[in-house]
Amino acid sequence: MPVPYSYDFRKKAIEAYKRGERKTDICRLLNISRNTLDLWLKREAETGDFQTKTASRKGPMPKINDEERFRAFIKEHGDKSQQEMARLWGEGVTQQNISKAIKRIKNQQ
């Protein structure tokens, strides 16, 4: 996955534009596309900053998304197999969904 340009790098390009340098000269000098510079300028005009966008979630939303309810469920039914827990949870949840939710909770601790 491509890495976004650093904030300092973006700042140099934006400052150069604000000093009155031509966009084409800035893009050639910094080896960026004109579209990239235009997008940074547009983002600054809309939001007041040209920071990179925060990463959005990739993939589908987890089927078990109520963390507190799931923690209570694990305390009550932790002695059962994941398959049995999936049947008890209901809502079309599978053993794999239970496994992923348990891993998510362990990673948060």
Helices and strands as residue ranges (DSSP letters): H 7-18, H 23-30, H 34-47, H 67-77, H 82-89, H 95-108
